[in-house]
Amino acid sequence: MAPAPAPGRIRLARPDDVARLEEICLRTGDDGGDAAGLFREPALMTAVWLHPYLRQAPDLAFVAVDDADVPLGYVLGVADTTAFQGWCEDRWWPALRARYPQGSAPPRSRDDHLVELIHRPDRAPAAVLQRYPAHLHVDLLPQGQGQGRGRALLEHLFGALRDRGVPGIHLGVSPANTRALGFYRRMGFTPVDPEDPGLLARRL
């Protein structure tokens, strides 16, 4: 039997990776599928799910790269979700809220839902944050999947968080994304909120 392919190298994200990370964010933004072309303003995706993490916690932004050092995926994490949310309220959301006013009608398009998140960000319950204060987002292009890179990215982040004494981590995933749910369960995540089956957590 041939040996399993190596997961490749993991390194910190660099400023010159940003355009590639924006591409990955869009190409994995439809429950893991390609969201390019699904938004009137693709910049909304990266403004919500990528750039605040790169800005506030660049030391917890790791990329999996190919042999040419080109990122195939990334994991973004924060050690203290409450502090991150406070930073976003003070430093990140105000300019975006001014640029993208909240509509009076219920959200209809994908853009509308992202604007809603800018004005009303998701919040994990306080009891979850107490036990699992960190959170993460991970995205990996199809050509980088099935080779151990997703696991390597998460383990790299877990190690960095353990070094800081962080006791646990949580994440949100669409219940419709069954492939992602299976991956997170294999990584030790379990549901922690009966009212939100997509909220998963694990101890570090």
VEXLUMSE-67101 format. One record per residue (C-alpha): residue in three letters; y, x, z. Coordinates in steps of 0.2 Angstrom, whole numbers, plus 5000, padded with zeros to 4 digits. Layout:
<kolfis>
AlaYXZ ...
</kolfis>
This chain:
<kolfis>
Met500050005000 Ala501750074995 Pro502950105010 Ala504349975013 Pro506050035006 Ala507250115018 Pro508650005023 Gly509950135017 Arg511450205027 Ile512550105039 Arg514350165042 Leu516050105048 Ala517050005035 Arg518450105028 Pro520150045021 Asp519550085003 Asp518049965005 Val519249805007 Ala519149744989 Arg517249764989 Leu517149675006 Glu518249534999 Glu517049514984 Ile515549514996 Cys516349375007 Leu516649264992 Arg514949294984 Thr514049254999 Gly515249115005 Asp514248965000 Asp512848965014 Gly512349135008 Gly512649084989 Asp514049134977 Ala515649044982 Ala516649124968 Gly517448994958 Leu517248854971 Phe519048874979 Arg520748844972 Glu521348994983 Pro519949114986 Ala521049214998 Leu520749075011 Met518949125013 Thr519449305017 Ala520949265027 Val519749165039 Trp518149255039 Leu518549435035 His520249505037 Pro520649455055 Tyr519049555060 Leu519449705050 Arg521249705058 Gln520749665076 Ala519149755078 Pro518949885064 Asp517849995076 Leu516549855075 Ala516549825056 Phe514949905049 Val514349915031 Ala512749945023 Val512950055007 Asp511850104992 Asp511550274986 Ala513250284978 Asp514050234995 Val514550064988 Pro514449925001 Leu513049794998 Gly513449695014 Tyr514349705031 Val514349645049 Leu515949605058 Gly515949585077 Val517149565092 Ala516649615109 Asp517649485118 Thr517849315108 Thr519149245120 Ala520249395118 Phe520049395099 Gln520449205099 Gly522049245109 Trp522549385097 Cys522249265082 Glu523349135090 Asp524749265093 Arg524649385078 Trp523549305064 Trp523649115063 Pro525549085064 Ala525949155046 Leu524449075039 Arg524848905046 Ala526648925039 Arg525948965022 Tyr524548825022 Pro525248675031 Gln523948555038 Gly523748395028 Ser523848225035 Ala522248165026 Pro520448215031 Pro519848375023 Arg519148345006 Ser518948504997 Arg518248675002 Asp520048735003 Asp520548585014 His519148635026 Leu519748815028 Val521548755031 Glu520848645044 Leu520048795052 Ile521648895052 His522448755061 Arg520948705072 Pro519848855074 Asp518048835080 Arg517848865099 Ala516148905107 Pro515948815124 Ala516648915139 Ala514848925146 Val514249005131 Leu515649135130 Gln515349175148 Arg513549235145 Tyr513749285126 Pro515549345125 Ala515349435108 His515149355091 Leu514749415074 His514749375055 Val513549455043 Asp513549445024 Leu512349535012 Leu512249524993 Pro510649474985 Gln510249644979 Gly510349714996 Gln509249585004 Gly507349595009 Gln507449785012 Gly507949785031 Arg509849805028 Gly510249645037 Arg509249695052 Ala509949875052 Leu511749805052 Leu511449695067 Glu510549825077 His511949945073 Leu513149815080 Phe512049775095 Gly512049965099 Ala513949975099 Leu514149825110 Arg512849885122 Asp513750045124 Arg515249945129 Gly514249845142 Val514349685133 Pro512949565139 Gly512649445125 Ile513249385108 His513349225098 Leu513649165081 Gly513749005071 Val512748965055 Ser512648805045 Pro511048715049 Ala510748695030 Asn510648885028 Thr508748885032 Arg508549065026 Ala509849125038 Leu509249025052 Gly507549105050 Phe508249275050 Tyr509249255065 Arg507749185075 Arg506749335070 Met508249445077 Gly508049355094 Phe509349215092 Thr509049045099 Pro510048885100 Val511148875115 Asp512148705113 Pro511148545111 Glu512648465102 Asp512848605090 Pro511148665082 Gly512048795072 Leu512648895088 Leu511449035092 Ala511449175104 Arg510449315112 Arg510649435126 Leu510949615122 
</kolfis>
